[in-house]
């Protein structure tokens, strides 16, 4: 049975009002307290079994059969709509874009104004006067009339929201006017203001009377009233046109006025909440009546994925129903996450969201009918219906069971998994993808039959990549619960080796659901922590040697997806291992681009292009800076070999440090070097655990030396008292920044635990390694000497770069600035600390010398220590790879 029906919901009122019901329709009541149980219903009237989602009080018909009951929590009087936040953010972006255009496109904006002034001379003066008179009256009459209409319909809350928005918009207008007049650049002031024709003061950048009107009309619900919306924009256009041809405004000023009114309205609505017009269970019962069902009792069930509301409905004469309500509020939720996924992933890897409520309804209905026709075990869709202009319902036959998330591990049998795989195989045979194969979408009935639910996110005529992502997702979902061995074995038995092997390139976190990625990360952390705790206990009890314990910990670092891949390769050794390219934009790339753009903007806005001429550079000091940069690689090799008891070839170790400058181009500064050095030590015959411990000892000693040198150079700078106020400020800023960073890490619980976990895993085994080094003091001298030499040579390189452009700064001050900026660069997850190091160095050094000199010096320093070594680093990296050293 299918049907379509409408239940009207008044958009303008705080509470939804259903359309007048026919006289024969029963009364619908909202039940808040359980009523006494009635005698059991006849066999023909099914009763919803008790369960996790059927825990509401049992209700029955009244004796006359004319009473309906709905058990649900009361909806909030106000709702914070994601759509309002989206519009507010879009408005802010528009305002920023207007100011950017005004600042950089001065010729274009001035040309447009000139063209307008040239053409308005042909406009008849009396027409301008008439338009000004009409718009002045209408711009006040329209909002007042709309407010009266809302008050007559007892919608005073919306009017109050509109008044608040108008007041805030007026305040924002005054603030922008003041900033443009007093603090903005000449280009912005010229784009948003102009001189009066009669020689009076400058015009206002924001129309103080028009922005509040736009904010008021938007906040009181103009969008849902087409006639009023048309009337408002006609008034706005007429008012803007008359102001423009009269010479009292500019085009950008009009656009800014509209953007401010619009943004303030939606920002206010999101902050205080809009009157909730989402249909309730009462409207649902009336809608079911109109489609032809005989509802008796309904209660709210757990929401479906995406925030879709669900109700379980008992009928007077028929099976129980599972009803889904989709509305515009639910469609707007998760917009920013979906936008980020669409930007980050290739189109084929994500599902395109429907553009309208009607499209969402038709898409889910189509998927449901197609899944049933394909022979998959899924709930049957029996009806669809619109529920007012902003909601719709889909009615499914109720299937009793427990989701996989609710099922204990011991009840996840091979029979249950095979049932799900059979349904997935049936869907894929018809090119239908589910796309939400997480635990909440897998319903287990009678402990042995699997039913696929939550089909709304699926695709029709799906491509091969989409179907393979389904297989990878379900493999991971099962493996999280019962391990990769059984998960792969059952899938291979039901789907066949080829289909399972084709999913191997898709076993990567970015292609899985958000909840699955979180579960993978949580399981990996728990597995590592348990392995490390067990290893410590076994070493303390003498059951295992430290080397064996380190190997166990290294094995525990292998994530679940790698273990699934290994199981697939055992059944299909020829399976493709290269990961499929799902990402078009990696977060690291985005961070790098943003940081690089910030650094470039800082450079361009700080100095003039002519100030970076090479002819102004002292080549002797530049050569000194280059020599210091070259020495740093020898110092880095000393700092590594000094913490490795085994003998290492010094020349090859220097090459490995040079190769790390190439790795830093594609990895954060604090990660790339650690990974390469660990790999290098392993290739030199050092056991993995000992290699990690040696690198950890080097890093720990480097951290201690970094903090000690920062403290010592800070004392030296403070004790000199040479009156260099800029240098003292730079030191103070550096020390305070380091202190604030440490306090933030210590105060924020999740951040503190994250840092401690990383340090614990990095420095596990460091103490025994240091005890081994105590037997060879020369090694410790080499290691700590390398750390000291590394800091001194980097500081000397920066100091020489400053002197190459005629600057001068105390060496101790330069050291404090370098140490602080280097710490900031290591904390920021960009390759080589791009953006963070440049910004920190330029800001700190500009306090003691001209900004142009500081910027030029920093650019030279970064060119010598980061960009110039990339090519030699690539050569060293290739050489070491060819020799099997990394």
N, C-alpha and C positions, 0 to 999 in steps of 0.2 A: 504494500500500500504506500503510495506517495501522494504528496499534496503540497500546495503552496497557499499560504495565507498571510495576512498582515494584521498586526496588532499595533495600533497607533500609540506612540509615546510622545507627549508634548515636550518639545525641545526647550521650551522657554521656562519651564517651571522647575522648582527644585526637586519635586517628587514626580516620577513618571505617572501619567494618567492614562489608563487603558481606554480604548474606544468603548462607547456604550454597548454593553452586552445585551443580547436578546433576552427577553423575559424568561425563557425557559432555562437559561444557564444557571447553574448552581452558584451559591455564594462561595467565595474563596477566602480562607482565613489564614493568617500568619500565626503559626503555633510557636510559642516561646517556651512553654512548660509541657512536659509529658502528661497526657491524659490517661485515665485508668484504661487498662487493656480491655478490649471487648472480646466476646466469644470468637473462636476461630472462624475465618471466612469459609464459604463452601469451596469444594475442591476445584471448581471452575475458575475461581479467583486466585491466582498464584500469589504466594507470599514471598517477599524478598528474604532470603536466608540471612542470618546474622553473620557479620564479618567485620573486618576493619573499616570498611567504608559504609556499612549498613548498621552503624551503632546508634542511630537515632531512635527516639521512642516510637513504638509501633502504633499506628493510627488505623482506624477503620471508618467505614461509612457510618453516617447516622442512619437511623432506622428508615428514614424516607429516601435514602440514597442520594440526597441533594446537597451534601456537605463535603467540601474538599479541604485538604490540609496541606500546608507546606512548612517543613521544618528546615530553617536555614538561619544563619547569623544575619542580623540586620546589616544592610549595606551602610557604609559611612555616609553622612549627610554631604560631605565634600570629598572630592577625589582629586589627587594630584596627577594630572594626566601627562603621560610622556609626550603626547603630541604638543602640549603647550610648551614644554621644555625645548622640544626640537625647534618650534617656531621662534622661541626666544633666542636660542643660540644662532639660528639663521639670521635673525634681525641684527644681533651683535656683529656677526660677520659682515653683514651688509654695511653697517655703520663704519666699521674699520676699513672696509674696502673703499668707501666714499672718501675718507680722510687720506688713504694712500693714493687714490687717484688724484685728489686735489694737490697732493704734495709732489707727485712725480710727473703728472701730465698737465703742467701749467699751460703749455701752448694750446693743447686741445680745449681745455676749459675756457681759456680766454677767447679762443676763436669761436666757440659756440656762443658765448655771450655777445661777441661783436656781431655775429650773424643775426642774433635775435634783435639786438638794438637797431640794426640796419633795416630789418623787415617790419618792425612794429611801427615805424613811421608812417606806413601805409594804412594802419588801422584807424578807423574813424574815432575821434575823441569821444563823441556821445555814446558809442558802443562800449567803450572802456568804462565810462561813468555808470552806465546802466548795469553792466556786468558786475562792477564793484558793489553797487547798491544791492543787487539781488543776492550775491554771494554773502555779503555781510549779514543779511537777514536770515538766509537759509542755513548758514553755518551754525547758527544758534537755534533756529526753529526745528531743524531735523532731529538733533539729539534730545531736545526737550519733548518733542512729540513722541519719540520712541520711548523715553523714560515714562511718560504718562501712560502709554499703551502697556508697558510692563507693569506699572503699578496697578492699573485696572485689573490685570490678570493675576494680581497678588504675587508678583515676582520681585518683591522689594530687595531680596538678597542680591540679585544680579545688578540692580540699580546701584546698590551700595558698592559692589565691586567696581562698577564703572566710575563712580565718583572717586573712589580711592585711586584708581588707575589714572584718572584725569589730574588729580592733585600731584601724584608722583611724576607724571609726564611733564607737568608745568615746572616742577622743581628741577628735573633733569634738563629741561630746555634752558632754564636760567643758568645752570651750571655750565652747559656747553657754550652758551653765549659769553659768559665770563671768560672761559678758557680760550675761546677763539680770539676774543678781543685783547686778552692780556698775555697769554702764554703760548699761543700757536705761532707757527712760522708765517712769514709773509705770504708764501704761496697758498697756504690754507686760508688765511684771512682774505686773500684776494678772490679765492674760489667761492667762498660762502657769503661774502658781503660785498657791498658796492656803495658808492656815494649816492645820496639822494640827488634827484635831478635839480632840486632847488638849492643845492649846496649844503644841506643839513648833515647831521652825523651819519655814520655808517648804518646800513640796514642790519637787522637782526639775523644771525646765522640760522636760527630756528624760530619758526613762527610760533610765538607763545600762545596764541589762541587756537591754532589749527592742530598742533600736536595733542593737547588735551582732548579735543573733540574726537580725533581718531582713536585715542586710547579708550575713551569712554564707550564709543560705539563698538569697538572690538571686544571689550570686556563684558558688555551686557548681552552679547550673543548675536551680533550682526551677521555672522556667517550662516546661521540657520534661518535667516529671514531674507530671501533673495531681493524682495522689493525694497526693503530698507537699505540693503547693501548697495543696490544700484543708486538709490537716492543719495546716500552718503558720498559715494565716489564721484557722482555728478557734481555735488557741491564742492568737494575737494578740488576736482579738476577746474571747475569754474573759478574758485577762489585763487588757485595757483596761477591760472592763466591771466586773470586780471592783475594780480600782483606782479607777474612777470612783465606784461606789456606796459605796466605803469612805472617800471623801473625800480620797484621796491624789493626785489629778490633776485636770486640766481637759480638756474636749474638744479645745481647741487644742493642748494639750500632747501628747495622743495622736497627733493628726494630724502635729505637728512631728516626733515620734519616728519615725513611719513614713516621712515624707518624707526625713529625714536618713539612715536606714538604706538606703532605696532609692537615694538619690542617691549616697551614698558607694560603694555596691556597683558601680553602673554607671560611676561615675567611675574607680574602681580598674580595672575590666575594660577600659575604653577606654585607660587609661594603659599598663598592662602587656600588654594584648592577651589575647584569649580563645583557648583551644585551637581550632585550625582544623578545622572539620568539613565544609568544602566538599568535594563529591565530586570525585575526581581522574579522570584519564583511564582508570584501571583500572575504576572504576565505570561510566564511559561505555561501555567495550567490553562489559561484562556486560549493561548496559541495552540496547545495540543487538542483542546476541544474543537477548535475550528478546522483542524486537519482531519478530525474524525476519530480520535482516540477517546477513551473514557477514563481519564486519570482519577485516582482516588486519593493517593497520598504521594508526596515527593519530598525528598530530603537531599541536601547538598552533599556531594561526594568530593573526593580529592580532585584538584584541578588537573587537567591534562597538560602535557608539555606546551610551553608558550603562553601559559596563563589562561587557557580556555576553561570556562566554568562548566562543571558537570553536575547533573542532577540524576538521581535514581528515582524513577516514577513507578509506582504500583498502579495497576489498572483495576477497574471493577470486573472486567471480563476479558482478560488477555494477559499475555506475558509481560514481565517487567521490562521497562525501557531504560536505556542509558542515553540521556539527552545532553548534547553539547551546545553551549551558547557561545557564538563568536560575535564580537562587537568591535567597534573602532578603537576603543581603549586598549583592548588586547592586541589588536593589530599594530598599534604604535609602540607597544612595549618592546624593549630590546632593539630599538632602531639603531643606536650607535654601535652596538656590537655587530649587528648584521652589516652595517655600512663598512665597518673595519674589516670584516671577513670578506666582503665583496671587493674591497680595495686590495687586500692582501693575497687572496687566492684567485686562481684562474676561474673563469666563468663556469667551466664544466664541473668544478669541484664543489660548487655551492648551488643552492636552489634559489631561484628568483622568487622573491615574495610577491604575492598578488597585489595589484594596485588598488583594488576596491573591495568592499565587503561582498558584493555580488560575485566577483571573481574568486574570492576565498571560499565562498559557499559552493560554487560550481566545481572548483578544483577538488575540494575534499569529497564531494559527492561522486565525482568521476573516479577518483582513486578507490573509494569504497566499492562502487559497483564493479570496477575493473578487477579488483582483488578477489571479489566473490566469483566473478566469471572465470578467473584463472584457476580456481580450485584451491586457493590458499585458505587456511583456517583462520578466518577473521570475522568479527561481528558483522551482522547483516544490517545495512542501512535500509530503513523502512519508510522514512519520510523526511522532507526538508520543508522549512517554512521561514519566511521573513517575520521578524518580531519587532515591528516598528522600523523607522528609517535607518537606525544605527545598530541593529542587531539581527541575527538570524540563528535558527536552531537546526541541528541535525539529529535525527532520532534513530538510535540503533537498538537492536534487540539486546537485552542485558545478558551478559555472559558472566557467570559466577566463577571466581578463582582468585588466586594470589599472584602478584607480579613476581618476577625473578628476584627483585630487590627484597621482597618479603619472605622469600623461601630460604630455609637453612641450606647450608652447603651440602649436607648429606642427602637432601631430597632432590638435588639437581642430578638426575640420573641420565644415562646415555639415551634412554627412551625419550625423555623430555627434550633433550637437545636435538635428537634426530627428528622429532616432530616439528620443531621450529625450522630446522634446515630443509625439511621437505616443503614447508610452506614458502620459504625463501626461494627454493628452486623453482616452484610453480610460478611465483611472481617473476623471476628472472627469465623464465622461458617465454613469458609474454612481454618482456622488456619493461617491467614495472619495478621501480626502486622504492624501498621503504624510507631510507635516509635517517631513521630514528631508532636504530636497533640497540637501544640501551635497556637496562633492566626494567625500567618502568613501562616499556612498550612490549614486554614479553609476559603474557598472562598464562599461568599454568592452571589447568582445569583437571580436577580429580587426581592430581598428582602425577599424571602421565601424558596429558595432551597439551600441546602448546598452541596458543592463539595469539596472533599478531594484532595489536591494538595501536592506537595513535597513528593512523595512516595519513593524517592531514598533511604531513611534510613530504609525502612521496612524489614521484615523478612518473608520468606516462611517456612511453617511447624513449626510455632512458638510454644513454650511451654506454659503451663497454666500461669506461672509466668509472661511471657512477655505480654500475652494478658491482664492480670489483671493490669499490669503497664499502658497499653494503657488506660484502663477505669479510673484509678486513675488520669492520666495526663489530660484527657479530662474533668473529673469532676472539677479538680482544675482550668483549663483554663476558663471554664464557670463561676465557683464560683467567680473568681477574678473580673468578669465583672458584674454579676447580683445577686451575693450572693449564699450561699450554699443551701438555702431552695429550690429555683426554679431549681437549677442545679441538685440536687439529685432527685427531684420530676419528672422531665422530663426523666432522665435516668432510673428511676424505671419504668415509664410507657412504655418506648420503649424496654429496655433490659430485664426487669424483676428483681425481688427482689434478686434472687440468684446471678446473675452476678454482680450487684451493691455491694451486701454485700461482695462478694469475693474480691473486690478491697480495702476493708477497711485496711487490714494489709499493703498495699502498699502505703498508704497515708503518706509518710514521705519524707522530702525534698531531701534526697540523691537519691531517685528513679526518681525524676522529672528532667526536662530539666534545663539547666543553666539559661535561661531567666526566666523561671517560678520561680526558687528559688530567683532570684533577685526581681521579682515582689512581691513575698510573703513577703520578708524582707522589701521592700519599703512600702507595704500596712500596715504591722504591725506597723512600726514606725509612719506612718501618723495617724493610728487609735489611737495609744497610746497618741501621741502628742495632737490630737484633744480632746480626752477624758480628758486629764489632764488640758488643757486650759479651757474646758467647766466646769470642776469641780471647778477650781479656781474661775471662774466667778460666779458660782452658790453659792459658799460659801461666796464670797464677797458680793453678793446681798442678802444673807440670805435665799435663796430658799432651800438650803439643808444644813444639818449639815456636819461637817468634816468627821464623820464616814461614812455617806452615800456617800459622794464624794469619799472617799477612796475605798469603795466597787465598785463604778462605774469604777474607774481606774483599780482595780484588774480584773474586768470583761473584760475590754478592752485589758488586757494583753493576753487574750486567742487568739491564732493564728487561721488563717483561716482553716488549716487542722484539728484542733481539732473541729471546728464548723461543718465541713463536716462529721467528724466521728459521731458526735452527731446526725446529720440528718439521717445518714445511720442506726444508732442504733434504731432510732425511728421507721423505717419501717422494720428493721430486728434485733430485740433484741438479737437473737442468733448468730449474726455475730461474727467472731473471732476478738478480739481486740488486741492481741499480735502482734507487728510489725514483718513483715517478715525480716529475716536476709539477707540483701542485701550487707552489707559491710563485706569484709574480712580483711580490714585494716583501722582503723580510724585515722584521722589526729593527734588526741591526742596521739595515740599509737606510731605513727611514730616520733612525736616530742620527746616523752619520750625516745624512743630507741636511737635517735640521741643524745639527751642530756646525757643520761646515758653512751653511748659509749664515748662521749667527756670527761665526768668526769673520766671514767675508764682509758682512754688513758692518761689524765693528771696525774692521780695517778701513772700509770705504768711507764711513762716516767720521772716523777719527783723523785721518790724514788726507791731504790732497794728492791726487795721482802723481803730480810732478815731484813730490817729496820722496819718492822711492827710486830715484835715479841711481844707477850703480856708480856714476861718476862721483857721487857724494860719499861713497864708502871708502874707508881706509883699508886698502887691500892687505897691508901687513897684519893688522889686527884680525881681518877675516881669515888669513892663513893660520894665525894662532888658534882661532876658534875651530878651524878645520882639523888642526893637529890634535887639539883637546878632544874633539869628537871621535877621532880615530883611536885615541888611547882608551876611551871608555870600553871598547870591546875587549881589550886585554884585561882591563880591570874586572869586567863581568866574568871573563873566563877564570880569573883568580878567585873571585868570590864563589864560583861553583866548585872548582877543583879543591878548594880548601875545606869543603865539607863532605868530600868523598874520600873515604880511607883508601880505596883502590887507586891505582895509578891511571891517570888519563893523559892521552897525547895532547899537549898544550895547543899545538897548531890547529888540530881538528876541533878542539873545544872553542878556540877563538872563532873558527868558521861557524860553529853552531850558534854562537852569540850573534854573529853577523847575519846568519840565516833568520834569527828571531826578529830582526828588523823588517824582513819581508813578511813574516807571519803576522806581525803587529798591524800590518795594513788591512788585514781581514779579520782580526780578532781583537777584543779589548786588551788594553796594555797589561792588565794584571793576570790574564789567562793565557795568552798566546805563548809567552816566554816560558811559563811553568810547564805547559803541555809539551813544548818542543824539548826542553831540557830533560824532562822525565823520559821521553822517547829516546833521546840521545844516550842517556845513561843505560837504559835497557839494552840498546844495541851494542853497548860496550861490554856486555856480559854481566851487568849488575842485575840482581833479582828485582822483580817489579816492586815488591814492598820496600826493599832497601833504596831503590831509585826514588820512590816517592818520599821516603824519609829523608834522603839527602837533599832533595830539592826543598822539602819542607824546612829542614834545618837552615838552609841558605836563606829562604824567605823569612824565617823567624829572626835570624840574626840581622838580616837586612832591615826588617821592621824595627827591631830594637835600636840598631845603629841610626836609622832614619830619625827616630824620636829623640835619641840622645844628641845627635848633631843639631837638630832643630833647637833643642833647649840650649846647647852650648853657644851656637851662633847668636841666638836671641840674647843671651847674657852678654856676649861680647859687644853686640850692637848697642844694647842699653847702657853698658858701662863706658862707652866711648864719649857720649855726650858732646858730639861735635856740632850740635845745633842744627843738624840736617833734619828738619821737621818732616819732610816728605819721606825720608828713609825710615824714621821712627814710626810714622803712620803705616808704612808698608809692613814693617815687622809686626806691629800690633794687629793689623788686619790678618796677617798670616797666622799668628799664634792663636788669635781668637777664632779664626775659621777652623783650625784644627781642633781646638777645644770644643767648639759647638758641634762639630761633626762627631767627635767622640761621645759627647753628652747625648746627642740624638740617638746614636746607636745603643747606648746604655739604657736610655729611658724607654724606648719603644720596644715592647716585648717581642713581637714577631721579628723585627729587624735584629734585635739582640740574639734571639735564638738562631736566626739564619746565619749570622756572622760566627757564632760559637760553633754551630754545626760544621760550617765550612772549615774553620780553623782546626776543629778536632779531627776531621777527616784528613786534612792536609798534614797536620803535624803528628799524626799517629806514628809512633816508632821513632820520633825525633830524639827523645831522651836517650834510648839505647845507642842511637847513631852518634850522639854527642859524646857518650862515654867511650865509644871506640876511638873517637878523634882525640880524646884526652891523652891517649897513649903516644900520639905523634904531635907534639906542640907545634912543629913547623907547619903542619896542615892548618891549625887554627890561626897561626900568624898570617898564612897566605890568605885564608878566607876572610878574616876581619880586615886585613890590609887591603884586599880587593874591594870590600864594601866601602872603606874610607876613601880609597883612590877613586872609586866610581863616582861618589858624591862630589869630591873635590874637582875632578875633571869636568863633570857636567856643569858645575858652578863656574869653573874657569871658562868654559865654552860660552856660557851666557854672558859672563862679564866681558869677554873679548868681543862678543857681538855688540854689546852696548857701546864699547869704546870704538868699534869700527864706524859708528855713525856719530861720533863726537860726544857721546854721553859719558857720564861718570857717576859711579855709585859705589859705596863702600862694599868690599868683598863679602863681609859677613852679612850685610843686608841682602845682597844678591843671593847668598846661600839660603837665607830664610825664605826668600821669595821662591826660589827654585824648589826647595823641599816642600813647601805648602802647595805650589801648583802641581808638582808631580803627584802628591797624594790625591789631589782633586782629580787629576787625569786618570789615576788608577781606580778611583771610586766610580767614575762615570763609564757605563758600558758602551763606549765607542772605540773603534779601532785606533790604537795608539793615543787614546785620550783626545782625539780631534775635537776642537771647539772648547772643551773645558780647560785644557792647558793654555791655549792661546788667550782665552778670555781672562783667566786668572793672572797670567803673567802681565798682560797689557794693563789691566786695571791696577794691579799692585805697583808696577813700575812707573805708571803715569803719575803716581803721587810724588815721585822724587825727580822727575825729569819731564820735558815736553812730551805730549802724547805722541806726536809724530816720530820722535826719536825712539820712544819705547816700542811703538808698533813695528818700526823698521827693524829694530834689534831682535824682537821676538820672531819676526818672520825669517830673519837670517838664521837664528838659533834653531828654529824648527826645520828649516830647509836642510841644515847640516846634520841634525841628529835624527830626523824622521824621514824626510823625503829623499834626500841624496843617497842614503844607504839602501834604498829599496832595490835598485838594480844590482849592486854588489851582493845584497842579501839573497836575491833570487838566484844569482849565480852560485853562491855558497849552498843554498838550499838544494839546488839541482845536483851539485857536486856530491853533497853528502848522501842524497838519495841514491845516486848512481853507485856510490861506494857502500851502500847499505848501512850507513851510520845513523840514519833517522828513519 
